[in-house]
Amino acid sequence: MLVYPQSQKLAQPGSFVEQPSHRSHLDVHLYRRTFLAFTSATLLSACAPPRAPLRVGTIVFPGYEVLFLARAMGWLKPELVRLIELQNSSDSVRALAAGKIEAAQLTMDEMMAARAGGVDLRAVLVLDTSDGADQVLARPGISMSSLAGRKIAAEDNSVGALMMASLLEAAGLRVNQVVKVPITQSRTVEYYQKGLADVVVTAEPWVSQIKALGGQTIFDSSAVPDRILDVIAVRADALDTHADALQHLVAMQFAALDLFHKHPEQASPHMASRLQIAPEEVPATFAGLKLPDRSQNQAMLQKGGSLAKSLPALQSILLNARLLREPVNTDALLDDRFVRQGVAT
């Protein structure tokens, strides 16, 4: 049986002790002033409006569903954290820039692009990393050593560009040595089937469909760890004002992740409704995704950690693909204080 952190009760103020009869008139006067000041401060604190909850922009994506599981289980306190469902990540970035939300679930490259656009953000939690979820499939007979001159179909977006750049880097090729075919992922099966592409960059459910047609995986995202990942990106000006909410969010992410790993039969029905799939299909939806726990987050987000070391290479790829308007200070993108802190409720 899982045991989750409970709130710590605040100690109650002690009662005043009656003073000895030999106290001077001045002592009594100061005592009364102190009592009145304490009482006034207590009343003002009690009447102060509660701080607005942390608003987190999000879209439907398997790696983002753990927080919704926490909400469905009743663990995510609405007075601390509100999940704001949006249509796409661009909506999240715009809402962050306008101050309509304080945080969002974004890919790291999306966060870096927002930072280059003037939105000061920090990654406080790694939600997932692509560990084989994004794949490069080729026709039989085509290998990494025979990619030159081939037609490679991929989305002309951040993940597509990252996978294309990583593929060419691994193959030792320049971009002008292949033929780029820009398409959407939903058309990768069509392009493969009709012979319009020799190689396609895609993910599930299209990977399984292309493999059924004879396609073979020649490269996947497990070869480039920490390059394609999703994070909780937070406005810098909300880190201190919403510290309690952020600590609560992080703690509930790990509590729900623990439930998902240990009791998928209990977690899957809650996650299936938002993903619009059957409960038994939920675990397979996470194939190729790593969901880092607290210790893994600490190792990734700490100063000099694995993620900090990988960010300059990621930035170089984004700049070369013109997905980043200008360089950003990669040393100022990560904040590990909340994954280092103890459990909060």
Secondary structure, 3 states (H helix, E strand, C coil): CCCCCCCCCCCCCCCCCCCCCCCCHHHHHHHHHHHHHHHHHHHHHHHCCCCCCEEEEECCCHHHHHHHHHHHCCCCCCCCEEEEECCCHHHHHHHHHHCCCCEEEEEHHHHHHHHHCCCCEEEEEEEEEECCCCEEEECCCCCHHHCCCCEEEECCCHHHHHHHHHHHHHHCCCHHHCEEEECCHHHHHHHHHCCCCCEEEECCCHHHHHHHCCCEEEEEHHHCCCCCEEEEEEEHHHCCCCHHHHHHHHHHHHHHHHHHHHCHHHHHHHHHHHHCCCHHHHHHHCCCEECCCHHHHHHHHCCCCHHHHHHHHHHHHHHHCCCCCCCCCHHHCECCHHHHCCCCC
